[in-house]
């Protein structure tokens, strides 16, 4: 649909029988993490630095809310109003877009300002030009551990597609549930059992989790 790579995933992966928001923290990268923290997080689930950079390429589509990158735009430091790593014109445009983000938390910007509806390698080229939206995006092109892969994928879209697909395949094989420990849901966002497990507040323990398709 958006022109990305195709990759093969195994059928029949089971979903968990418990899905709670309070179990998510610590299992995904946040926008205020350092690159070392993110590398360590990926390493803890046996994903390499190259996997990290390849999977970050998913930011070629989608958007982020202004509050996730506002620190780069307003009162960045005592010597700079905006993050000097940002392209100046890009920063000015984002400041206008997000001017009222505190009163309108729904304000957001595309992760890839150039081709937001296309899965391609322009995300990496954007990083080289100061057009990375999130601080964690920009860190990929400044840290010597990740920069070589940013440069590789910026120059070679086919290599990005290949490595992205392989990384997604590795993720799909993590913590596979078998037997009674999981179920193949008839609906991605709901347990099969109509009597859904209840938490302490008597609310269904489901977080509307969506499955990935086998192409980007």
C-alpha positions as CSV (number, residue, x, y, z in Angstrom):
1,X,0.0,0.0,0.0
2,X,2.8,2.4,0.8
3,X,5.5,0.9,-1.4
4,X,7.6,-0.9,1.3
5,X,9.3,-4.2,1.3
6,X,7.7,-7.7,1.3
7,X,8.8,-10.3,3.8
8,X,7.6,-13.7,4.9
9,X,6.1,-14.2,8.4
10,X,5.1,-17.6,9.9
11,X,1.4,-18.2,10.4
12,X,-0.3,-19.0,13.7
13,X,1.5,-16.8,16.2
14,X,-0.7,-16.7,19.3
15,X,-1.7,-13.6,21.2
16,X,-1.4,-13.4,25.0
17,X,-4.3,-14.0,27.3
18,X,-3.4,-10.9,29.3
19,X,-2.9,-7.4,27.8
20,X,-2.3,-4.6,30.2
21,X,-1.0,-1.1,29.7
22,X,0.9,-1.2,33.0
23,X,3.0,-4.1,31.7
24,X,4.3,-2.1,28.7
25,X,6.7,0.3,30.3
26,X,10.4,-0.7,29.9
27,X,9.7,-2.8,26.8
28,X,9.8,-0.1,24.1
29,X,11.9,2.9,23.3
30,X,10.8,6.3,24.5
31,X,11.6,9.6,22.8
32,X,13.5,10.9,25.8
33,X,15.9,8.0,26.0
34,X,19.5,8.3,25.1
35,X,20.9,6.2,22.2
36,X,22.8,4.1,24.7
37,X,19.6,3.3,26.6
38,X,17.9,2.3,23.4
39,X,20.8,0.2,22.2
40,X,20.8,-1.6,25.6
41,X,17.0,-2.1,25.4
42,X,17.3,-3.8,21.9
43,X,20.3,-5.8,23.1
44,X,18.2,-7.2,25.9
45,X,16.0,-8.9,23.4
46,X,18.9,-10.0,21.1
47,X,18.5,-7.3,18.5
48,X,21.7,-5.6,17.2
49,X,22.5,-2.0,16.6
50,X,21.9,-2.6,12.9
51,X,18.5,-4.1,13.7
52,X,17.7,-0.9,15.7
53,X,18.6,1.4,12.9
54,X,16.7,-0.7,10.3
55,X,13.6,-0.9,12.4
56,X,13.8,2.9,13.1
57,X,13.3,3.2,9.4
58,X,9.6,2.5,10.1
59,X,9.5,6.2,10.9
60,X,9.4,6.8,7.1
61,X,5.6,6.7,7.6
62,X,3.4,7.8,10.5
63,X,3.4,10.9,12.7
64,X,4.3,12.0,16.2
65,X,2.5,14.4,18.6
66,X,4.1,17.7,19.3
67,X,4.7,17.0,22.9
68,X,7.1,14.2,21.9
69,X,9.6,16.7,20.3
70,X,8.6,20.1,21.7
71,X,11.7,20.2,23.8
72,X,13.7,20.6,20.6
73,X,11.6,23.6,19.6
74,X,11.0,25.7,22.7
75,X,13.6,26.6,25.3
76,X,16.0,24.0,24.2
77,X,18.8,25.3,26.2
78,X,20.1,28.5,27.9
79,X,22.0,29.4,24.7
80,X,19.6,28.2,22.0
81,X,15.8,28.4,21.7
82,X,15.7,25.5,19.3
83,X,17.9,22.4,18.9
84,X,20.7,23.6,16.6
85,X,20.8,20.1,15.0
86,X,17.5,20.8,13.4
87,X,17.4,22.4,9.9
88,X,16.5,26.0,10.6
89,X,13.6,26.2,8.1
90,X,12.3,22.9,9.4
91,X,12.5,24.1,13.0
92,X,10.6,27.3,12.2
93,X,7.8,25.3,10.4
94,X,7.5,22.9,13.4
95,X,7.4,25.8,15.9
96,X,4.4,27.3,13.9
97,X,2.7,23.9,13.7
98,X,3.1,23.2,17.4
99,X,2.7,26.7,18.8
100,X,-0.5,25.6,20.7
101,X,0.4,22.1,21.5
102,X,-0.1,22.6,25.3
103,X,-3.7,23.5,24.8
104,X,-4.2,21.2,21.8
105,X,-2.4,17.9,22.6
106,X,-3.6,16.4,19.3
107,X,-1.3,18.5,17.3
108,X,1.2,16.3,15.4
109,X,3.8,16.3,12.6
110,X,4.7,13.6,10.0
111,X,7.8,11.6,11.0
112,X,9.1,12.0,7.4
113,X,8.5,15.5,6.2
114,X,9.4,14.7,2.6
115,X,7.4,11.5,1.7
116,X,5.1,10.9,4.7
117,X,2.9,8.5,2.8
118,X,5.6,6.4,1.2
119,X,7.8,3.7,2.8
120,X,11.2,4.5,1.4
121,X,14.7,5.4,2.6
122,X,14.2,9.2,2.6
123,X,13.8,9.0,6.4
124,X,17.6,8.3,6.5
125,X,18.4,11.0,4.0
126,X,16.4,13.4,6.1
127,X,18.5,12.6,9.2
128,X,21.6,13.6,7.2
129,X,20.0,17.0,6.5
130,X,18.8,17.9,9.9
131,X,15.2,16.8,9.2
132,X,14.8,14.2,11.8
133,X,11.7,14.9,13.9
134,X,12.5,13.2,17.2
135,X,15.6,13.6,19.3
136,X,16.0,9.8,19.1
137,X,15.9,10.0,15.3
138,X,18.6,12.7,15.3
139,X,20.8,10.6,17.7
140,X,21.0,7.8,15.1
141,X,23.0,10.1,12.8
142,X,25.2,11.6,15.4
143,X,26.3,8.5,17.4
144,X,29.2,6.6,15.8
145,X,27.6,3.2,16.6
146,X,24.5,3.9,14.5
147,X,25.6,6.5,12.0
148,X,27.3,4.0,9.6
149,X,24.0,2.2,9.2
150,X,22.1,5.5,8.6
151,X,24.5,6.4,5.9
152,X,24.3,2.9,4.4
153,X,20.5,2.9,4.2
154,X,20.4,6.5,3.0
155,X,22.5,5.4,0.0
156,X,20.9,2.0,-0.6
157,X,17.1,1.6,-0.3
158,X,17.3,-2.1,-1.4
159,X,19.6,-2.8,1.5
160,X,17.3,-1.0,3.9
161,X,14.3,-3.0,2.7
162,X,16.2,-6.3,3.0
163,X,17.5,-5.6,6.6
164,X,14.1,-4.2,7.7
165,X,12.4,-7.4,6.6
166,X,14.9,-9.6,8.3
167,X,14.7,-7.6,11.5
168,X,10.9,-7.8,11.5
169,X,11.1,-11.6,11.0
170,X,13.4,-11.8,14.1
171,X,10.9,-9.7,16.1
172,X,8.0,-12.0,15.0
173,X,9.8,-15.0,16.5
174,X,10.3,-13.5,20.0
175,X,8.5,-15.1,23.0
176,X,6.2,-17.3,20.9
177,X,3.4,-18.6,23.0
178,X,2.3,-22.2,22.7
179,X,-0.6,-24.4,23.9
180,X,-2.8,-22.9,26.6
181,X,-0.5,-19.9,27.1
182,X,-2.1,-18.0,24.1
183,X,-4.7,-18.0,21.4
184,X,-5.0,-17.0,17.8
185,X,-7.5,-14.1,18.1
186,X,-10.5,-13.9,15.8
187,X,-10.3,-10.2,16.2
188,X,-6.9,-8.5,16.7
189,X,-8.3,-6.1,19.3
190,X,-10.3,-8.5,21.5
191,X,-9.9,-11.8,23.3
192,X,-11.8,-14.7,21.8
193,X,-13.6,-15.4,25.1
194,X,-16.6,-13.0,25.4
195,X,-16.0,-13.0,29.2
196,X,-12.8,-11.0,29.0
197,X,-10.4,-11.1,32.0
198,X,-11.1,-8.1,34.3
199,X,-8.5,-6.0,36.1
200,X,-8.8,-4.6,39.5
201,X,-10.9,-1.7,38.2
202,X,-13.3,-4.1,36.5
203,X,-12.1,-3.1,33.1
204,X,-11.2,-5.4,30.2
205,X,-7.5,-6.2,30.1
206,X,-7.0,-5.5,26.4
207,X,-5.0,-2.7,24.8
208,X,-6.3,-2.8,21.3
209,X,-3.1,-4.3,20.1
210,X,-2.8,-4.6,16.3
211,X,-0.8,-7.2,14.4
212,X,1.7,-6.3,11.8
213,X,1.0,-7.2,8.1
214,X,3.6,-9.1,6.1
215,X,4.4,-6.0,4.0
216,X,5.2,-2.4,4.8
